[in-house]
Amino acid sequence: AFTRRASFEGNRAVAHTIAANIDTVVLVHSLTSPPNQRRLERELVLAFDSGASPAIVLTKSDLVDEVEASVNSLDAVAAGVPILLASGVSGDGITALRELVPEGETMALLGASGVGKSTLINALVGDHALRTSEVRENDQRGRHTTTACELVPLPGTRPGWLIDTPGVRAVSLWSSGRGIEWAFVDVFDLAE
């Protein structure tokens, strides 16, 4: 289960499970916004604790000319987790993303509003099953178009399942088993 601390003020000591029974968790970030290493570190702790295999997908590769700086910035804290580039609009990287879902398994896409989770799922399933909307021009943020988790069948010769999730504004750690050790392996190695 991908579980964070509830983000609204009245429930600071309440767990909020975003998705469960997942095999792969994809942490989605948009290349149209500056890379956020601290957010990725918190997402990685939660991803490792979930028991799923994490991957990082940088979306909207069709909208930016220079991706290397963003990839390098996030790779510096990615703890060896693979980073993929994709665009749900142009189709770039969709085949590689599809390969992350072996037959009969489930992949959840998690990230902030407007990073392109639903657009990626639409590209993966080959239609416009999920509603999407434009991001705000001034800050490239989404508008919470997805308001609930949705399980979407992934068709094809190797069927699987996708989980679309609402945008996660705040990534607050709930508790950590070994996830914190895996996300910060360099610190734990140095401490020893």
Disulfide bonds with the S-S distance in Angstrom:
none
